[in-house]
Every structure is written in C-alpha cells, then in structure tokens.
Amino acid sequence: MPRLYENDLDGAELAEIAAALGCSKPRVKQIEKRALQKLRKALEARGIDAETVARYLADCDARSPADWSEDI
C-alpha cells in the first residue's frame, strides 16, 4: 500500500517528540504506525485510496491556504 505522506520523522524530530511525550523514540514510531493504520482503514472504508489523498495534498501544497476554503 502506498504511503499517505513521504515525510518520515528524522532522528532529531523523533527525539523531540519523544521528549515532549515522555516516551521512547521506538514508542513514538509505534504510535505513528498505529495512527497511519487507522487513517488508512478509515479512508478505505470510504472508498478513498492513498494515491488520491497524496494527489489532493500535492494540489493543496500548490495553492495558497486562502484557496483551501473552496474545498469545504
């Protein structure tokens, strides 16, 4: 299954998040993995695949935030 996003946490960000949550870096990765699994399951239940989400997010990145309200 394709990833919903390409920005994996790098070591510094992972350490910062772990420190903020008061847990280990492996635990942060476990939480991230579980959250992505839940998101994928919810999207699939609605008939939305990860590639569609990736294209939509890329389109949003290309537009200014002021234009996002058109999607609501």
DRENPA-3360 file (N, C-alpha, C; in nm, 2 decimals, always signed):
BEGIN
1 = MPRLYEND = +0.09/-0.12/+0.00/+0.00/+0.00/+0.00/+0.09/+0.12/+0.00 ~ +0.06/+0.22/-0.08/+0.14/+0.34/-0.08/+0.13/+0.42/+0.05 ~ +0.23/+0.49/+0.08/+0.23/+0.58/+0.20/+0.14/+0.70/+0.17 ~ +0.08/+0.75/+0.28/+0.00/+0.87/+0.27/+0.08/+0.99/+0.26 ~ +0.20/+0.99/+0.31/+0.29/+1.10/+0.30/+0.44/+1.05/+0.29 ~ +0.52/+1.14/+0.25/+0.66/+1.10/+0.23/+0.76/+1.15/+0.34 ~ +0.71/+1.23/+0.43/+0.79/+1.29/+0.53/+0.81/+1.21/+0.66 ~ +0.89/+1.10/+0.65/+0.91/+1.02/+0.77/+0.99/+1.11/+0.87;
9 = LDGAELAE = +0.96/+1.08/+1.00/+1.03/+1.16/+1.10/+1.18/+1.13/+1.10 ~ +1.26/+1.24/+1.10/+1.40/+1.22/+1.11/+1.44/+1.21/+1.25 ~ +1.57/+1.17/+1.28/+1.61/+1.15/+1.41/+1.59/+1.26/+1.51 ~ +1.62/+1.38/+1.47/+1.60/+1.50/+1.56/+1.46/+1.52/+1.60 ~ +1.37/+1.52/+1.50/+1.23/+1.54/+1.52/+1.17/+1.43/+1.61 ~ +1.21/+1.31/+1.58/+1.17/+1.19/+1.66/+1.21/+1.21/+1.81 ~ +1.33/+1.25/+1.83/+1.38/+1.27/+1.97/+1.30/+1.38/+2.04 ~ +1.27/+1.49/+1.96/+1.20/+1.60/+2.02/+1.06/+1.56/+2.06;
17 = IAAALGCS = +0.99/+1.48/+1.97/+0.86/+1.43/+2.00/+0.86/+1.34/+2.12 ~ +0.95/+1.25/+2.12/+0.97/+1.15/+2.23/+0.98/+1.22/+2.36 ~ +1.07/+1.33/+2.37/+1.09/+1.40/+2.49/+0.96/+1.48/+2.53 ~ +0.89/+1.53/+2.43/+0.77/+1.61/+2.47/+0.66/+1.51/+2.52 ~ +0.66/+1.39/+2.47/+0.56/+1.30/+2.52/+0.60/+1.22/+2.64 ~ +0.73/+1.22/+2.67/+0.78/+1.15/+2.78/+0.79/+1.00/+2.75 ~ +0.82/+0.97/+2.63/+0.83/+0.82/+2.60/+0.96/+0.80/+2.51 ~ +0.98/+0.68/+2.47/+1.10/+0.65/+2.39/+1.07/+0.67/+2.24;
25 = KPRVKQIE = +1.18/+0.68/+2.16/+1.17/+0.70/+2.02/+1.10/+0.58/+1.95 ~ +1.13/+0.46/+1.99/+1.05/+0.35/+1.93/+0.90/+0.36/+1.96 ~ +0.87/+0.40/+2.08/+0.72/+0.42/+2.11/+0.66/+0.52/+2.02 ~ +0.73/+0.63/+1.99/+0.67/+0.73/+1.90/+0.65/+0.67/+1.76 ~ +0.74/+0.59/+1.72/+0.72/+0.52/+1.59/+0.60/+0.43/+1.59 ~ +0.59/+0.36/+1.70/+0.47/+0.27/+1.72/+0.34/+0.35/+1.71 ~ +0.34/+0.46/+1.78/+0.22/+0.55/+1.78/+0.19/+0.60/+1.63 ~ +0.30/+0.64/+1.57/+0.28/+0.69/+1.43/+0.23/+0.58/+1.34;
33 = KRALQKLR = +0.28/+0.46/+1.35/+0.24/+0.35/+1.27/+0.09/+0.31/+1.29 ~ +0.05/+0.31/+1.42/-0.09/+0.28/+1.45/-0.18/+0.39/+1.40 ~ -0.14/+0.51/+1.41/-0.23/+0.62/+1.36/-0.24/+0.62/+1.21 ~ -0.14/+0.58/+1.14/-0.15/+0.57/+1.00/-0.23/+0.45/+0.96 ~ -0.22/+0.34/+1.03/-0.31/+0.23/+1.00/-0.46/+0.26/+1.02 ~ -0.49/+0.34/+1.13/-0.63/+0.38/+1.15/-0.68/+0.47/+1.04 ~ -0.59/+0.56/+1.00/-0.63/+0.66/+0.89/-0.65/+0.58/+0.76 ~ -0.56/+0.49/+0.73/-0.58/+0.41/+0.60/-0.71/+0.33/+0.61;
41 = KALEARGI = -0.74/+0.27/+0.72/-0.86/+0.19/+0.73/-0.98/+0.28/+0.72 ~ -0.98/+0.40/+0.78/-1.10/+0.49/+0.77/-1.12/+0.54/+0.62 ~ -1.01/+0.57/+0.56/-1.01/+0.61/+0.42/-1.06/+0.50/+0.33 ~ -1.01/+0.38/+0.35/-1.05/+0.26/+0.26/-1.20/+0.23/+0.28 ~ -1.25/+0.25/+0.41/-1.39/+0.23/+0.43/-1.48/+0.32/+0.36 ~ -1.42/+0.44/+0.32/-1.50/+0.54/+0.25/-1.46/+0.54/+0.10 ~ -1.39/+0.43/+0.06/-1.35/+0.42/-0.08/-1.25/+0.52/-0.13 ~ -1.17/+0.57/-0.04/-1.06/+0.66/-0.08/-0.93/+0.59/-0.07;
49 = DAETVARY = -0.85/+0.59/-0.18/-0.72/+0.53/-0.16/-0.61/+0.63/-0.13 ~ -0.49/+0.58/-0.09/-0.38/+0.67/-0.05/-0.33/+0.75/-0.17 ~ -0.33/+0.70/-0.29/-0.29/+0.78/-0.40/-0.38/+0.90/-0.42 ~ -0.51/+0.89/-0.41/-0.60/+1.00/-0.42/-0.57/+1.11/-0.32 ~ -0.54/+1.07/-0.19/-0.51/+1.16/-0.09/-0.38/+1.23/-0.12 ~ -0.28/+1.15/-0.16/-0.15/+1.21/-0.20/-0.16/+1.32/-0.31 ~ -0.24/+1.29/-0.41/-0.26/+1.39/-0.52/-0.34/+1.51/-0.46 ~ -0.43/+1.49/-0.38/-0.51/+1.60/-0.32/-0.41/+1.69/-0.24;
57 = LADCDARS = -0.33/+1.63/-0.15/-0.24/+1.71/-0.07/-0.14/+1.78/-0.16 ~ -0.09/+1.72/-0.26/+0.00/+1.79/-0.35/-0.06/+1.91/-0.42 ~ -0.19/+1.89/-0.45/-0.26/+2.00/-0.51/-0.28/+2.12/-0.41 ~ -0.31/+2.08/-0.28/-0.32/+2.18/-0.18/-0.19/+2.25/-0.16 ~ -0.08/+2.18/-0.16/+0.05/+2.24/-0.14/+0.08/+2.35/-0.25 ~ +0.03/+2.32/-0.37/+0.05/+2.41/-0.49/-0.04/+2.54/-0.48 ~ -0.14/+2.54/-0.39/-0.23/+2.65/-0.38/-0.20/+2.72/-0.25 ~ -0.24/+2.85/-0.24/-0.23/+2.92/-0.12/-0.33/+2.88/-0.02;
65 = PADWSEDI = -0.31/+2.88/+0.11/-0.41/+2.84/+0.21/-0.54/+2.92/+0.20 ~ -0.54/+3.04/+0.15/-0.66/+3.11/+0.13/-0.76/+3.04/+0.03 ~ -0.70/+2.97/-0.06/-0.78/+2.90/-0.16/-0.84/+2.77/-0.11 ~ -0.79/+2.72/+0.01/-0.84/+2.59/+0.06/-0.99/+2.59/+0.09 ~ -1.04/+2.71/+0.13/-1.18/+2.71/+0.17/-1.27/+2.67/+0.06 ~ -1.22/+2.67/-0.07/-1.31/+2.63/-0.18/-1.34/+2.48/-0.17 ~ -1.26/+2.41/-0.10/-1.28/+2.26/-0.08/-1.38/+2.23/+0.02 ~ -1.42/+2.32/+0.10/-1.51/+2.29/+0.22/-1.65/+2.30/+0.17;
% end
